[in-house]
């Protein structure tokens, strides 16, 4: 069995978009698990695999362009 490299990505999103952000990340082909670290500041950590990193970065850019 191949060992999967795990990574953590820290993000800050607009507070009004936090629930949507979590739903997108956790449901979009199960890219990662989101943990809200500071709800008032809308800061979160995403736990994912190194393999999914590039896909997540592309998704972040698309969400940024949408205003999320």
N, C-alpha and C positions, 0 to 999 in steps of 0.2 A: 504494500500500500504506500502510495506517494505521500510524503509529508507536505502539508499545505502551509505556506508562509502566511501568517496572519498580520494584518496591519491595522492601525487605528488612525482615523482621520478626524481632526477636530474642525468644527465649522461653527459659524454664527450666521443665522438666517433672520429675516424680518420676523418679529414675534407673531405677527398676524398670520404668517404663512407656516408656522412651525408644525402644526398638525398635518397639513398637506405635504410638507417636506418629508416627514416621517413616513407617511403612507406611501409616497412615491418610492422612497429608497427601499423600504421593506417589502413592497409588493412588486417592484420592477425586477422580475427574474431573480428575486431574492438576492439582491446585490450586497446587502449587509444588514446588520442589526444596529438600530439607532438607540442611543441612551442619552436622554436629556440630562446634562450635567448642571446647568444653571438656567432654570425656567424663566426667571425674570429677564435675563440677558439673552435668552434664546440661543444658548450655546449647547452644542451637542457633540457627541463622539459617535463615529460610525466604525463598527468593527466589521472588517471584510477580509478577503484574501488578496494577496498581491496580484493575483490573476485578474481580479475585478477592478483593480485600481484605475486602469485606463478608461474603462467603461464608465466608472463613477465620475471621473474628471470630465469626460465628454457630457455626461448628464448634468453635472454642476454648471457647466458653461451654458447649456441649453436652458436650464432653470434661471440662471442669471439673466439671460437675454429676455426671458419672460417676466422678469421682475420679482423672482422668488429668491 
